[in-house]
Amino acid sequence: MTYLWVGIGSAFGGIARYWISLAMTALTGPGFPWGTILINVVGSFIIGFFGALTGIGGSLNVPGDLRVFVMVGICGGFTTFSSFSLQTLDLAREGRWSYALANIVLSVTLCMIFVTLGHVSAAWVNISRSG
């Protein structure tokens, strides 16, 4: 049954990723992968927040299948590190080295910041709910 939850979550995450990618390309143009960066930042926040909120010491006790549905299914289907890697390679192969480097720096830095913010936000919720 757990595999089914992963599959359903992945479908939701993949659909959301595709929609956001199209929306961001329509907004910003195809020259730089802003959609991928946004998706990775949002996905990092969600996995950091939900992981801390529902993990050991978290204030929200959820079934294991729900954690897998959100963290492996939705977040796994939503975040796009493989797309990030391919887009960075394409930028480098096109000789657009400054864009390739900007994509690496922005993606890694922003995702680390937002996974931390998600974790800290959930820790705050955990403290608020326990106190």
C-alpha positions as CSV (number, residue, x, y, z in Angstrom):
1,M,0.0,0.0,0.0
2,T,2.9,2.3,0.7
3,Y,4.0,2.1,-2.9
4,L,0.6,3.2,-4.0
5,W,0.8,6.3,-1.8
6,V,4.3,7.1,-3.2
7,G,2.9,6.8,-6.7
8,I,-0.2,9.0,-6.0
9,G,2.0,11.6,-4.3
10,S,4.5,11.5,-7.2
11,A,1.7,12.1,-9.7
12,F,0.5,15.2,-7.7
13,G,4.0,16.5,-7.4
14,G,4.8,15.9,-11.1
15,I,1.6,17.7,-12.2
16,A,2.4,20.7,-9.9
17,R,6.0,20.8,-11.2
18,Y,4.8,20.8,-14.8
19,W,2.2,23.6,-14.2
20,I,4.7,25.8,-12.3
21,S,7.4,25.3,-15.0
22,L,4.9,26.4,-17.7
23,A,3.7,29.3,-15.6
24,M,7.2,30.6,-14.9
25,T,8.3,30.2,-18.5
26,A,5.3,32.3,-19.5
27,L,6.2,34.9,-16.9
28,T,10.0,35.1,-17.3
29,G,10.7,33.5,-20.7
30,P,12.8,30.5,-21.5
31,G,16.3,32.0,-21.1
32,F,16.9,31.0,-17.5
33,P,15.3,28.1,-15.5
34,W,13.5,30.2,-12.9
35,G,10.7,27.6,-12.7
36,T,13.1,24.9,-11.7
37,I,14.7,27.2,-9.0
38,L,11.2,28.1,-7.7
39,I,10.2,24.4,-7.6
40,N,13.3,23.3,-5.8
41,V,13.0,26.2,-3.2
42,V,9.4,25.4,-2.5
43,G,10.0,21.7,-2.4
44,S,12.9,22.2,0.0
45,F,10.7,24.3,2.3
46,I,7.9,21.7,2.3
47,I,10.2,18.8,3.0
48,G,12.0,20.6,5.7
49,F,8.8,21.8,7.4
50,F,6.8,18.6,7.1
51,G,9.8,16.5,8.0
52,A,10.4,18.4,11.2
53,L,6.8,18.8,12.1
54,T,6.0,15.1,11.8
55,G,9.4,13.5,12.7
56,I,10.8,12.4,16.0
57,G,10.2,15.3,18.5
58,G,7.7,16.9,16.1
59,S,4.3,18.1,17.4
60,L,2.2,16.4,14.7
61,N,1.9,12.6,14.8
62,V,0.9,11.2,11.5
63,P,0.9,7.7,10.0
64,G,4.1,6.6,8.3
65,D,2.2,6.3,5.0
66,L,1.3,10.0,5.2
67,R,4.9,11.0,5.7
68,V,5.9,8.8,2.7
69,F,3.1,10.3,0.6
70,V,4.3,13.8,1.3
71,M,8.0,13.5,1.6
72,V,8.8,10.8,-1.0
73,G,5.7,11.0,-3.2
74,I,4.8,14.7,-3.5
75,C,8.2,16.2,-2.8
76,G,10.0,13.6,-4.9
77,G,7.6,14.1,-7.8
78,F,7.7,17.9,-7.4
79,T,11.4,18.8,-6.9
80,T,13.5,18.7,-10.0
81,F,17.1,18.1,-9.2
82,S,17.5,16.0,-12.3
83,S,16.0,18.8,-14.4
84,F,18.4,21.2,-12.7
85,S,21.3,19.1,-13.6
86,L,20.4,18.8,-17.2
87,Q,19.5,22.5,-17.6
88,T,22.9,23.4,-16.0
89,L,24.7,21.1,-18.4
90,D,22.8,22.5,-21.4
91,L,23.7,26.1,-20.3
92,A,27.4,25.1,-20.0
93,R,27.4,23.2,-23.3
94,E,25.9,26.4,-24.9
95,G,28.8,28.4,-23.5
96,R,26.6,30.3,-21.2
97,W,28.9,29.6,-18.2
98,S,27.8,32.6,-16.1
99,Y,24.2,31.3,-16.3
100,A,25.3,27.7,-15.5
101,L,27.2,29.0,-12.4
102,A,24.3,31.3,-11.4
103,N,21.9,28.3,-11.7
104,I,24.2,26.2,-9.4
105,V,24.7,28.9,-6.8
106,L,21.1,30.1,-6.7
107,S,19.7,26.6,-6.6
108,V,22.0,25.2,-3.9
109,T,22.0,28.4,-1.7
110,L,18.3,29.1,-1.9
111,C,17.3,25.4,-1.3
112,M,19.6,25.2,1.8
113,I,18.1,28.5,3.1
114,F,14.5,27.3,2.5
115,V,15.0,23.8,3.9
116,T,16.4,25.5,7.0
117,L,13.4,27.9,7.1
118,G,11.0,25.0,6.8
119,H,12.7,23.2,9.6
120,V,12.8,26.2,11.8
121,S,9.2,27.1,11.1
122,A,8.1,23.6,12.0
123,A,10.2,23.7,15.2
124,W,8.4,27.0,16.1
125,V,5.0,25.3,15.5
126,N,6.1,22.3,17.6
127,I,7.1,24.6,20.5
128,S,3.8,26.6,20.1
129,R,1.7,23.5,20.1
130,S,3.4,21.9,23.1
131,G,3.5,24.9,25.3
